[in-house]
Amino acid sequence: MLDYAREFLVLAKQLNFVRAAETLHISQPTLTRHIAYLEQELGFKLLNRSPMALTEAGQSFCIAVTGIIDQLDAAIDQGRRIAAESGPGILINLTMSSNNKFADIIYEAMTVFHERFPYAPMPRLFQDHTLGIAESVLGGKADVGLVFTRPTKLPEGFAFAHLLDLPLMVFVHRDNPLANRETLAVEDLRDCHLVCPTNPYLQSTFEGAVETMREHGIEPRYRVREVDEFDRIPSTIQADEMLFKTAHSVLTAPPAPFLVAKRFVDPVPQYHIYAVYRTDGRNHAAEDFVAICKNLIKLRMGE
C-alpha cells in the first residue's frame, strides 16, 4: 500500500493520469489500477474522475500520508547513513611509485566513489610490506588490489577484472652497450637482468615484468635485491640490469642520473593491469569501486 500511496501523491500534484504515469515511469493503465486498489483498501474515494479533482477525503489523506512518507524517508536515510558510516570502508592496495599513471586513476576513483556514496567512508590506501598485493586481498586485509599478472584459481567470494594495458619503455645503465641504441626490441634485453625485490609487496611489479618477457618468448634473468620502496630500485641498477617503466607521450627524466631511457620498436611491450577484489559482503562496495575505475579508464585513457 505504501508504494501505491507514493504514486497517489504524484497523481495528486499532476491531476492527470497520463502525466503522472510518465513521471513515475509506469504505464497509465498500471497507475489507474494501483489507485483503484488503494481506494479499495482505504474504503473511500481519493479522486473524482470527471472533472479530475481530489475528494475531501482524498485531500485529508494526501496531507496525512505526505507527512508519514517524509518521516519514513528520513528514517530510512538516517538508517543507511548509520549503517554505511559504521562500516569499515574500502581498502585499496597498489604499488606506490612516482610517475604512476594508473595510480592517478585510482585516486580519482576514490573521489568519485565518495561522491556517489557520500555516507560510506572514504576509500583508503592499504599497505603491508609482509604480504603480496593479491595475498592481501585474498587474506581479507584489503578489498581491492592492483596487480600486473592475471590471477588464477581465485576462491569463491573473489573476482578479477582487466583494467588496462600500459605501453612500456626501459631504462638501462649508461655502461650497458644497449644504451647506444636508438630503439630496442624486447629480444635485445635477453642478457639483461631484472631486479626482484625481497619485499613481497613490491614483487607484483617484478611479476608483471616477468610476464612481459615471457610473452616475447624470453625467460628472464633476474637478481634478488633487498629494497622496501619501488623508487629506491633505480639507484641500484647495475650495468647488466634493466628497469621497466610505463611510457608516456613525453619522455620523462631518468629516475637515476646514470640510467638511459629507451623506447621500444613495435610491437611495444605492455604491462597488463588487473584488479583483484572481494565480491562477498560489504554491500558490493569493492565491485562498485572497480566499476568506477573501469569507467574512468574509458573516459581518461580511451580504453
C-alpha positions in Angstrom: 0.0 0.0 0.0 2.9 2.4 0.8 4.2 2.3 -2.8 0.7 3.0 -4.2 0.4 5.9 -1.7 3.6 7.4 -3.1 2.1 7.1 -6.6 -1.1 8.8 -5.4 1.0 11.8 -4.1 2.4 12.3 -7.6 -1.1 12.0 -9.1 -2.5 14.4 -6.6 0.0 17.1 -7.8 -0.5 16.3 -11.5 -4.2 15.6 -11.5 -3.6 13.8 -14.8 -3.1 10.1 -15.1 -1.0 10.2 -18.3 1.5 12.9 -17.0 1.7 11.2 -13.6 2.4 7.8 -15.2 5.2 9.4 -17.2 6.7 10.9 -14.1 6.6 7.6 -12.3 7.9 5.7 -15.4 4.9 3.3 -15.4 2.1 2.9 -17.9 -1.2 4.8 -17.4 -3.3 1.6 -17.1 -0.9 0.4 -14.3 -1.3 3.6 -12.4 -5.1 3.5 -12.8 -5.1 0.0 -11.4 -2.9 0.9 -8.5 -5.1 3.9 -7.5 -8.2 1.8 -7.7 -6.6 -0.9 -5.5 -5.6 1.8 -3.0 -9.1 3.2 -2.9 -10.4 -0.3 -2.3 -8.1 -0.9 0.6 -8.8 2.5 2.2 -12.5 2.2 1.8 -13.1 5.7 0.3 -12.6 7.5 -3.0 -9.5 9.6 -3.4 -10.3 11.3 -6.7 -13.3 12.4 -8.7 -12.5 11.5 -12.3 -14.7 14.0 -14.2 -13.5 16.6 -13.7 -10.3 15.3 -12.1 -10.1 16.6 -8.5 -9.3 15.3 -5.1 -12.2 14.3 -2.9 -12.4 15.9 0.5 -11.3 12.5 1.9 -8.5 12.4 -0.7 -7.3 15.9 0.4 -7.1 14.8 4.0 -5.3 11.6 3.1 -2.9 13.5 0.9 -1.8 15.8 3.7 -1.6 13.0 6.3 0.3 10.5 4.1 2.8 13.2 2.9 3.9 13.7 6.5 4.1 9.9 7.1 6.2 9.3 4.0 8.5 12.2 4.8 9.2 10.8 8.2 9.7 7.3 6.8 12.1 8.5 4.2 14.1 10.4 6.8 14.2 7.3 9.0 15.5 5.2 6.1 18.0 7.8 5.1 19.3 8.0 8.7 19.5 4.2 8.9 21.5 4.0 5.7 23.9 6.7 6.9 24.5 4.9 10.3 25.0 1.5 8.6 27.4 3.0 6.0 29.4 5.1 8.5 29.8 2.2 10.8 31.3 0.0 8.0 35.0 -0.5 7.5 35.2 1.2 4.1 37.2 0.0 1.1 40.9 -0.6 1.5 42.9 -0.5 -1.8 46.4 -2.0 -2.2 48.6 -0.9 -5.1 52.3 -0.4 -5.7 53.1 3.2 -4.9 55.8 4.9 -7.0 56.4 8.3 -8.7 55.0 8.9 -12.2 52.4 6.2 -11.8 49.7 6.7 -14.3 47.3 4.1 -13.2 47.6 5.4 -9.6 46.1 8.7 -10.8 43.0 6.7 -11.9 42.7 5.1 -8.5 42.9 8.5 -6.7 40.2 9.9 -8.9 38.1 6.8 -8.5 38.3 7.2 -4.7 36.9 10.7 -5.0 34.1 9.6 -7.4 33.2 6.7 -5.1 32.9 9.1 -2.2 30.7 11.5 -4.2 28.5 8.7 -5.4 28.2 7.0 -1.9 28.5 10.0 0.4 27.5 8.1 3.5 30.2 5.5 3.0 33.7 6.1 4.5 36.2 7.5 2.1 38.2 4.7 0.4 41.7 4.4 1.8 45.0 3.0 0.6 46.4 -0.1 2.3 50.0 -1.3 2.5 51.5 -4.3 4.2 55.1 -5.0 3.1 54.9 -8.5 4.6 52.2 -9.5 2.0 51.9 -9.6 -1.7 49.1 -7.4 -3.1 46.9 -10.3 -4.3 47.6 -12.1 -1.0 46.4 -9.1 1.0 43.0 -9.2 -0.8 42.6 -13.0 -0.6 43.6 -12.9 3.1 40.9 -10.3 3.9 43.2 -7.4 4.7 42.4 -5.4 1.6 39.3 -5.2 -0.6 40.9 -4.3 -3.9 44.4 -4.9 -5.1 46.1 -3.9 -8.4 48.4 -6.5 -9.8 50.3 -7.0 -13.1 49.6 -10.6 -13.7 46.3 -12.4 -14.5 45.2 -14.1 -11.3 44.3 -17.8 -11.5 42.1 -20.1 -9.4 40.5 -17.4 -7.3 38.5 -18.8 -4.4 34.8 -18.2 -4.1 34.0 -14.6 -3.0 36.7 -13.0 -5.1 37.0 -11.9 -8.7 39.3 -10.1 -11.0 38.9 -7.5 -13.8 41.3 -6.4 -16.6 41.6 -2.7 -16.2 44.1 -1.5 -18.8 47.3 -2.1 -20.7 50.1 0.4 -20.5 52.9 0.6 -23.1 56.4 0.3 -21.6 59.8 1.8 -22.0 63.0 0.6 -20.4 65.9 2.2 -18.5 69.4 0.7 -18.9 72.7 1.7 -17.3 74.8 4.1 -19.4 77.6 1.5 -19.4 75.3 -1.1 -21.0 76.0 -1.5 -24.7 72.3 -1.1 -25.4 72.5 2.5 -24.1 73.9 3.4 -27.5 71.0 2.0 -29.5 68.3 4.4 -30.7 65.4 2.0 -30.0 65.2 -1.5 -28.7 63.2 -4.7 -29.2 62.3 -6.8 -26.2 64.5 -9.5 -27.6 67.5 -7.2 -27.2 67.1 -7.5 -23.4 67.7 -11.2 -23.3 71.0 -10.8 -21.5 69.8 -8.1 -19.1 68.7 -8.9 -15.6 65.5 -7.8 -13.8 65.6 -6.8 -10.2 63.4 -9.0 -7.9 62.7 -7.2 -4.6 62.7 -9.4 -1.5 59.7 -7.3 -0.3 56.5 -9.3 -1.1 54.6 -6.0 -1.6 56.9 -4.9 -4.4 57.1 -8.3 -6.1 53.9 -7.7 -8.2 55.8 -5.3 -10.4 58.6 -7.8 -10.9 56.0 -10.5 -11.7 54.5 -8.2 -14.4 57.9 -7.7 -15.9 58.5 -11.5 -16.0 55.1 -12.0 -17.7 56.0 -9.3 -20.3 59.3 -11.0 -21.1 57.7 -14.4 -21.4 55.1 -13.0 -23.8 58.0 -12.3 -26.1 59.5 -15.7 -25.7 62.2 -14.8 -23.3 62.8 -16.5 -19.9 64.1 -13.5 -17.9 67.2 -13.4 -15.8 66.9 -11.7 -12.5 68.7 -10.8 -9.3 67.2 -10.6 -5.9 67.6 -7.3 -4.1 66.6 -6.1 -0.6 64.6 -2.9 -1.1 61.5 -1.6 0.7 60.4 1.1 -1.8 60.0 0.9 -5.5 61.6 4.3 -6.1 64.8 3.0 -4.5 65.3 0.3 -7.2 66.6 2.7 -9.9 69.5 3.8 -7.8 70.7 0.2 -7.5 70.6 -0.7 -11.2 73.9 -2.2 -12.5 75.4 -2.3 -16.0 73.8 -5.5 -17.0 70.4 -4.8 -15.4 67.2 -3.0 -16.6 64.1 -1.3 -15.3 60.7 -1.2 -17.0 58.6 1.9 -16.7 55.3 2.9 -18.3 55.8 5.0 -21.4 54.3 8.5 -21.8 53.9 10.8 -24.7 56.7 13.0 -23.3 59.9 11.1 -22.3 60.3 11.5 -18.6 63.7 12.2 -16.9 65.6 9.0 -15.9 64.9 8.1 -12.3 68.7 7.9 -11.7 71.4 10.0 -13.4 73.3 7.0 -14.8 70.3 5.5 -16.4 69.3 6.0 -20.1 65.7 5.8 -21.3 65.0 3.7 -24.3 61.8 3.3 -26.3 60.7 0.0 -28.0 60.1 -0.6 -31.6 56.7 -2.2 -32.5 55.3 -4.3 -31.0 55.8 -2.3 -27.9 55.6 -4.5 -24.7 52.9 -3.7 -22.3 52.1 -4.1 -18.6 48.6 -5.7 -18.1 46.9 -4.3 -15.0 44.2 -6.2 -13.2 42.1 -5.6 -10.2 41.6 -8.4 -7.7 38.6 -7.7 -5.4 36.2 -9.1 -2.9 32.7 -10.0 -4.1 31.4 -11.1 -0.7 29.8 -8.8 1.8 30.3 -5.1 2.3 27.3 -4.3 0.1 29.3 -4.9 -3.1 31.4 -1.7 -2.4 34.5 -3.3 -3.9 32.6 -4.2 -7.1 31.2 -0.7 -7.3 34.7 0.8 -6.9 36.2 -1.4 -9.7 33.3 -0.4 -12.0 34.1 3.2 -11.3 37.8 2.6 -12.2 36.8 1.0 -15.5 34.5 3.9 -16.4 37.2 6.4 -15.6 39.8 4.5 -17.7 37.4 4.7 -20.7 37.0 8.4 -20.2 40.6 9.3 -19.4 42.6 6.9 -21.4 40.2 5.7 -24.2 40.5 2.1 -23.2 
